Structure formats: C-alpha cells, structure tokens
Amino acid sequence: MDFLLLTPLWNSEQSWRGVLALGPTHQLQSLAAALSQQPLPAHLPCFLPPQQPLLAAGGMLAAPSALQGGLIRASQLPTLPPGTLAHGPWYSHGQGASGQPAKPALLELIGLISADADTPKLEKVFAHAPELTFRLLRLVNSVGLRARVEIQSIRHAITVLGRTQLERWVQTLLYAEHSADGQGMSPLLIAALLRARRLANWAEHRWLDCPPDSAFLLGMLSLLDQLLAQPMAELLEPLPLSPKLRAALLDGQGELGLALQQVRVMENAQAEQLWAIHPHDQAELWVRAELDALRGVADLAAQWQA
C-alpha cells in the first residue's frame, strides 16, 4: 500500500473501538508523530496490523490483541471471539438506526437561527446530519421556486430557502420528533461522515476539481439508499442537484464518481486505494488529510457519546 489508510475498528457490539493504520513505514512514522502531538479520543486507540513492526513514537501506535478483516455484514460481528477488533465495509452497508433527523441537531439549529447566526454555523449542523440534509434539499425543491435550482452545496440550499422558511421547517420537524430518544452515532452515520470529510479534503487540496462543500455533500448523500432503504434514483429524483453530483451518485460517472468509488475501495482496506486521485508528490499532505478526516469524525462521535 503506497499511501496511508485509516479505517475504523469495531467490537462485537458494533461499537467503534479503535483505528487501524495501514501504509508505508515512513507515512506511519509521520502519523505516529502527529498523534503524539494531538491524540485521537482516548477510546479510539490507533493500531498497526500484526505483521507491521511497532514504531517508537510515544506509544501512539500498537498492535491489537486480535484482529479480523473483511467483514461485510453486521451479522458477522456477534460471532467474533472476545477481545477481537474487526474492520471491513459492513458499516456502510446496513440501514441507519432511524430514518429521522437527530433531535440535538434540530435543537441546535433552532438556537442558531434564533440568534441570527451566520450561515456557515447552520451549514456545520447540517454537515453532521445526512438525513436532515436530504430533507433540506427536498424542501428547497418544493417551496414553489419558479425555476429549478441546481444546488451545489448545503450553504447554497440554506441561502435559496431563506431564514424564515428554514426556521419554520426546523420547528415543525422538532415537534414531529419530540418522542424520539437520543442515540449515539450509528455506524452508518460514521461511514457517511468519513466519506464526506475525505472527499472534502481531497477537494480542498485540489486533488478533485470541485468546491470542498460540493464534495462534502456528495459524501453525505452517498449512503441515503442505505439510510432510508429506498433506491437511490427514487431518493434523488426530487432533489435539485447539479448534473455532476447526480451522475456521480447514480452512475459513478465523472471525476466525482471515480472519487466516490475510491472511498468505497478504502472502506474495504484494499491496497489499490489510489487510482482516482494521485497526490504522489504530496505524501505528507495525504497523511494530514487522512488524519484530519478520521479525527473530525472521531471527535464528533465522542461528543455524541458524552
């Protein structure tokens, strides 16, 4: 494997309990140095595969006691021996725990809107809730606009909708969800956020020719069919997406479609991970981008569990 890959490790109860680092030795050393300065949350230690020699970097990387790879179904997790940590694409294949937007996100949105917060702050809340983003896009396409608008990002959707309409919609959703119990972050949400942050980082570093917020939106929408147990084409049909985003999501076409295929390959922890983008002269930047994507999701997951 020519470039670093950080992949979640799970226990038999479908809880995220670590991170597996795969890659060449010099990039693993860069990772260890970065973690010594800013570790991941304490409940998510970073491990090396058993065959990888341990690195001297303040104990930031270790070998798991037992490791199982290639899991593709959630039903495989309960069969793991005690103490085993597992990786594989299973967490992007299952349905979400709920088809409803998260109540904490709705409450946060109401507070921000009432305080007349800047649009980037509202955008950040949507960026952590893929189902809520889906409903926002569907709403934008149903508010009676004279011309169909091709939405490029979450921020664009908020702007097109307007603050008054947004506030009323969020309040209605909150009451509709008043009986929903708070839950920790589901594996499927972790998968969607990790895809979104990876794609956005690639665009930020110009490995993709699109705005980072459009790349983030692509990742957020890419698992809607799993989240809502409906065909992707049906879910996207009413949404005012740009042709590039739609082609990527439905047919894997274009540069964005190739990038989306790449994140799927990375979820499988496969060695041929880098065939859609080529940061071959920026290996250190790739390490930082991968760590930033993983850390961002890990920090958010820790907040949900608090």
C-alpha positions as CSV (number, residue, x, y, z in Angstrom):
1,M,0.0,0.0,0.0
2,D,1.6,3.3,-1.2
3,F,-0.4,5.7,0.9
4,L,-1.8,5.8,4.5
5,L,-5.3,4.5,5.1
6,L,-7.1,4.9,8.5
7,T,-10.0,2.5,8.9
8,P,-12.4,2.1,11.9
9,L,-12.2,-1.0,14.1
10,W,-15.3,-2.4,15.7
11,N,-16.1,-4.8,18.5
12,S,-18.7,-7.5,18.6
13,E,-21.4,-5.0,19.7
14,Q,-21.0,-2.7,16.7
15,S,-19.2,-0.1,18.7
16,W,-16.3,1.9,17.3
17,R,-13.3,1.0,19.4
18,G,-10.2,1.8,17.5
19,V,-8.5,2.7,14.3
20,L,-6.3,0.6,12.1
21,A,-3.4,2.3,10.3
22,L,-2.2,0.8,7.0
23,G,0.5,2.2,4.8
24,P,4.2,2.5,4.2
25,T,6.6,2.8,7.2
26,H,7.6,6.4,6.6
27,Q,3.9,7.6,6.5
28,L,3.1,5.5,9.6
29,Q,6.0,7.3,11.3
30,S,4.5,10.7,10.3
31,L,1.2,9.5,11.6
32,A,2.7,8.5,14.9
33,A,4.5,11.9,15.3
34,A,1.2,13.7,14.6
35,L,-0.7,11.6,17.1
36,S,2.0,12.2,19.8
37,Q,1.1,15.9,19.5
38,Q,-2.7,15.6,19.1
39,P,-4.0,12.1,20.0
40,L,-7.3,10.7,18.9
41,P,-10.0,10.4,21.6
42,A,-8.9,8.0,24.4
43,H,-11.5,5.4,23.5
44,L,-10.1,5.1,19.9
45,P,-6.5,3.9,20.1
46,C,-4.6,3.6,16.8
47,F,-3.3,0.2,15.9
48,L,-1.0,-1.3,13.4
49,P,-1.6,-4.7,11.7
50,P,0.1,-7.6,13.5
51,Q,2.7,-8.1,10.8
52,Q,3.8,-4.4,10.9
53,P,6.8,-3.7,13.2
54,L,6.0,-1.4,16.1
55,L,7.2,2.2,15.8
56,A,8.8,4.2,18.5
57,A,6.6,7.3,18.8
58,G,5.4,7.7,22.4
59,G,3.3,4.6,22.3
60,M,0.8,6.2,19.8
61,L,0.7,3.1,17.7
62,A,0.3,-0.5,19.0
63,A,-0.7,-3.9,17.8
64,P,-4.3,-5.2,18.6
65,S,-4.5,-8.4,20.6
66,A,-6.8,-9.9,17.9
67,L,-7.8,-8.5,14.5
68,Q,-10.3,-9.7,11.9
69,G,-10.7,-8.1,8.5
70,G,-13.1,-8.3,5.6
71,L,-16.4,-8.1,7.4
72,I,-19.2,-7.2,5.0
73,R,-22.3,-7.9,7.2
74,A,-23.3,-6.6,10.6
75,S,-24.4,-10.2,11.5
76,Q,-20.7,-11.3,11.4
77,L,-19.8,-9.1,14.4
78,P,-21.5,-11.0,17.2
79,T,-19.6,-14.2,16.1
80,L,-16.2,-12.6,16.8
81,P,-14.1,-14.1,19.6
82,P,-13.9,-12.0,22.8
83,G,-11.5,-9.1,22.6
84,T,-11.3,-9.1,18.8
85,L,-11.5,-5.9,16.8
86,A,-12.7,-6.1,13.2
87,H,-12.7,-3.9,10.1
88,G,-14.4,-4.1,6.7
89,P,-17.1,-2.3,4.7
90,W,-20.1,-3.7,6.8
91,Y,-20.7,-0.3,8.4
92,S,-21.6,1.3,5.1
93,H,-23.9,-1.5,4.0
94,G,-26.6,-1.5,6.8
95,Q,-29.6,0.6,7.4
96,G,-29.5,3.5,9.8
97,A,-30.9,3.1,13.3
98,S,-33.6,5.7,12.4
99,G,-34.9,7.4,9.3
100,Q,-35.4,10.6,11.3
101,P,-33.1,13.6,11.7
102,A,-31.3,13.9,15.1
103,K,-33.2,15.9,17.7
104,P,-30.0,17.5,19.1
105,A,-29.2,18.9,15.6
106,L,-32.7,20.4,15.4
107,L,-32.4,22.0,18.7
108,E,-29.0,23.4,17.8
109,L,-30.4,24.8,14.6
110,I,-33.3,26.5,16.3
111,G,-30.9,28.1,18.8
112,L,-28.6,29.3,16.0
113,I,-31.5,30.6,13.8
114,S,-33.0,32.5,16.8
115,A,-29.6,34.0,17.5
116,D,-29.3,35.1,13.8
117,A,-26.2,33.0,13.5
118,D,-24.1,33.2,10.3
119,T,-24.9,30.7,7.5
120,P,-21.6,28.8,8.0
121,K,-22.7,27.9,11.5
122,L,-26.0,26.5,10.2
123,E,-24.1,24.7,7.5
124,K,-22.0,22.9,10.1
125,V,-25.0,21.4,11.8
126,F,-26.4,20.1,8.6
127,A,-22.9,18.7,7.7
128,H,-23.3,16.3,10.7
129,A,-26.8,15.0,9.8
130,P,-27.2,13.4,6.4
131,E,-30.9,12.7,6.8
132,L,-31.5,16.3,7.7
133,T,-29.5,17.4,4.7
134,F,-31.7,15.2,2.5
135,R,-34.8,16.8,3.8
136,L,-33.4,20.3,3.4
137,L,-32.7,19.6,-0.3
138,R,-36.1,18.1,-0.8
139,L,-37.7,21.1,0.8
140,V,-35.8,23.5,-1.4
141,N,-37.3,21.8,-4.4
142,S,-40.8,22.1,-3.1
143,V,-41.1,25.8,-2.0
144,G,-42.6,27.0,-5.2
145,L,-39.5,28.4,-6.9
146,R,-40.3,29.4,-10.5
147,A,-37.1,27.9,-11.9
148,R,-35.5,24.6,-10.8
149,V,-32.3,25.5,-8.9
150,E,-29.3,23.2,-9.1
151,I,-28.0,23.0,-5.6
152,Q,-24.2,23.0,-5.3
153,S,-23.8,22.8,-1.5
154,I,-25.5,22.8,1.8
155,R,-24.8,26.6,2.1
156,H,-26.4,27.2,-1.2
157,A,-29.6,25.3,-0.2
158,I,-29.8,27.4,3.0
159,T,-29.4,30.6,1.0
160,V,-32.0,29.6,-1.6
161,L,-34.5,28.6,1.1
162,G,-34.2,31.7,3.2
163,R,-34.1,32.1,7.0
164,T,-37.9,32.4,7.7
165,Q,-38.8,29.3,5.8
166,L,-35.9,27.4,7.3
167,E,-36.8,28.4,10.9
168,R,-40.5,27.3,10.4
169,W,-39.4,24.0,8.9
170,V,-36.9,23.2,11.7
171,Q,-39.5,24.0,14.3
172,T,-42.1,21.7,12.7
173,L,-39.5,18.9,12.5
174,L,-38.6,19.3,16.1
175,Y,-42.2,18.8,17.2
176,A,-42.6,15.9,14.9
177,E,-39.6,14.2,16.6
178,H,-40.4,15.1,20.2
179,S,-40.8,11.5,21.2
180,A,-37.5,10.3,19.6
181,D,-34.9,9.1,22.0
182,G,-31.4,10.4,21.8
183,Q,-28.9,7.8,20.4
184,G,-25.2,7.6,19.9
185,M,-23.8,8.0,16.4
186,S,-24.7,5.0,14.2
187,P,-22.1,3.1,12.2
188,L,-23.8,4.2,9.0
189,L,-23.6,7.9,10.1
190,I,-19.9,7.4,10.8
191,A,-19.5,5.9,7.3
192,A,-21.3,8.9,5.7
193,L,-19.3,11.5,7.6
194,L,-16.0,9.8,6.9
195,R,-16.8,9.7,3.2
196,A,-17.8,13.4,3.3
197,R,-14.8,14.6,5.1
198,R,-12.4,12.6,2.9
199,L,-13.9,13.9,-0.3
200,A,-14.0,17.5,1.0
201,N,-10.3,17.2,2.0
202,W,-9.4,16.0,-1.5
203,A,-11.2,18.9,-3.0
204,E,-9.6,21.3,-0.5
205,H,-6.1,20.1,-1.6
206,R,-7.1,20.3,-5.3
207,W,-7.0,16.6,-5.8
208,L,-10.6,17.0,-7.0
209,D,-11.8,19.7,-9.3
210,C,-14.8,20.9,-7.4
211,P,-15.6,23.0,-4.3
212,P,-15.0,21.3,-1.0
213,D,-18.6,21.8,0.1
214,S,-19.9,20.1,-3.0
215,A,-17.6,17.2,-2.3
216,F,-18.8,17.0,1.2
217,L,-22.4,17.0,0.1
218,L,-21.6,14.1,-2.3
219,G,-20.3,12.0,0.6
220,M,-23.3,12.8,2.8
221,L,-25.8,11.8,0.1
222,S,-23.9,8.7,-1.0
223,L,-25.4,6.4,1.7
224,L,-29.0,7.7,1.5
225,D,-30.2,4.4,0.0
226,Q,-28.8,2.5,2.9
227,L,-30.2,5.0,5.4
228,L,-33.7,5.0,4.1
229,A,-33.9,1.6,2.5
230,Q,-35.0,3.0,-0.9
231,P,-33.4,3.1,-4.3
232,M,-31.0,6.0,-4.8
233,A,-32.7,7.1,-8.0
234,E,-36.0,7.5,-6.3
235,L,-34.4,9.5,-3.4
236,L,-32.6,11.8,-5.8
237,E,-35.3,12.3,-8.3
238,P,-37.0,15.3,-6.4
239,L,-33.7,16.8,-5.3
240,P,-32.3,19.9,-7.2
241,L,-28.7,18.5,-7.6
242,S,-26.2,19.6,-10.2
243,P,-25.7,17.1,-13.1
244,K,-22.1,16.3,-11.8
245,L,-23.4,15.3,-8.4
246,R,-26.3,13.3,-9.8
247,A,-24.2,11.4,-12.3
248,A,-21.6,10.6,-9.6
249,L,-24.3,9.3,-7.2
250,L,-26.4,7.3,-9.7
251,D,-23.9,6.0,-12.2
252,G,-20.4,6.6,-10.7
253,Q,-19.6,8.9,-13.6
254,G,-17.1,11.7,-13.9
255,E,-14.3,12.6,-11.6
256,L,-16.6,12.8,-8.6
257,G,-18.0,9.3,-9.5
258,L,-14.4,7.9,-9.5
259,A,-13.6,9.6,-6.2
260,L,-16.8,8.1,-4.7
261,Q,-15.7,4.7,-5.9
262,Q,-12.3,5.3,-4.3
263,V,-13.8,5.9,-0.8
264,R,-15.7,2.7,-1.2
265,V,-12.5,0.9,-2.0
266,M,-10.8,2.4,1.1
267,E,-13.7,1.1,3.2
268,N,-12.6,-2.3,2.2
269,A,-9.0,-1.5,3.2
270,Q,-7.8,-2.6,-0.2
271,A,-4.3,-1.9,-1.4
272,E,-5.4,-0.4,-4.8
273,Q,-6.9,2.6,-3.0
274,L,-5.3,5.4,-5.0
275,W,-6.4,5.1,-8.6
276,A,-8.9,8.0,-8.8
277,I,-6.7,10.8,-7.3
278,H,-2.9,11.0,-7.4
279,P,-1.2,13.0,-4.7
280,H,2.1,11.2,-5.4
281,D,4.2,14.3,-4.8
282,Q,2.3,15.2,-1.6
283,A,2.6,12.2,0.6
284,E,2.9,14.1,3.8
285,L,-0.1,16.2,3.0
286,W,-2.0,13.0,2.3
287,V,-1.2,11.8,5.9
288,R,-2.6,15.0,7.3
289,A,-5.7,14.9,5.2
290,E,-6.4,11.3,6.2
291,L,-5.9,12.0,9.9
292,D,-8.0,15.2,9.7
293,A,-10.9,13.3,8.2
294,L,-10.7,10.5,10.8
295,R,-10.2,12.8,13.7
296,G,-13.1,15.0,12.7
297,V,-15.5,12.1,12.8
298,A,-14.0,10.6,15.9
299,D,-14.3,13.9,17.8
300,L,-17.9,14.2,16.8
301,A,-18.7,10.6,17.8
302,A,-17.1,11.3,21.2
303,Q,-19.5,14.3,21.6
304,W,-22.5,12.2,20.8
305,Q,-21.5,9.6,23.4
306,A,-20.9,12.3,26.1
